[in-house]
Amino acid sequence: MVANDEVVTLGDVEDATDAYEAKLDESFFRVRLNRATQLQIAT
């Protein structure tokens, strides 16, 4: 959880977006990249 108050600020959303994208990079996309062939990675 990023927001510290009842009001969610633009900064909270930006911080949450960065954290969410980092999580995707290290799990969701990493699994798919690990399964890809060298040819698929190069394109």
C-alpha positions as CSV (number, residue, x, y, z in Angstrom):
1,M,0.0,0.0,0.0
2,V,1.4,3.3,-1.0
3,A,-1.1,5.9,0.2
4,N,-0.8,7.0,3.8
5,D,-4.1,8.9,4.0
6,E,-7.7,8.6,2.9
7,V,-6.9,10.9,-0.1
8,V,-4.8,9.3,-2.8
9,T,-2.5,11.8,-4.4
10,L,-1.0,11.8,-7.9
11,G,2.4,11.0,-6.2
12,D,0.8,7.9,-4.6
13,V,-0.4,6.7,-8.0
14,E,3.0,7.3,-9.6
15,D,4.8,5.5,-6.7
16,A,2.3,2.6,-7.0
17,T,2.7,2.4,-10.7
18,D,6.5,2.1,-10.4
19,A,6.2,-0.6,-7.8
20,Y,3.6,-2.5,-9.8
21,E,5.7,-2.4,-13.0
22,A,8.7,-3.6,-11.1
23,K,6.7,-6.5,-9.8
24,L,5.6,-7.4,-13.3
25,D,9.1,-7.2,-14.6
26,E,10.5,-9.6,-11.9
27,S,7.6,-12.1,-12.1
28,F,5.2,-12.1,-15.0
29,F,7.5,-11.0,-17.8
30,R,10.6,-12.8,-16.4
31,V,8.8,-16.2,-16.7
32,R,7.9,-15.5,-20.3
33,L,11.3,-14.3,-21.1
34,N,12.9,-17.4,-19.6
35,R,10.6,-19.5,-21.8
36,A,11.4,-17.6,-25.0
37,T,13.9,-18.9,-27.6
38,Q,16.9,-16.8,-28.6
39,L,15.1,-15.9,-31.9
40,Q,12.0,-14.7,-30.0
41,I,14.2,-12.6,-27.7
42,A,16.1,-11.0,-30.6
43,T,12.9,-9.8,-32.4
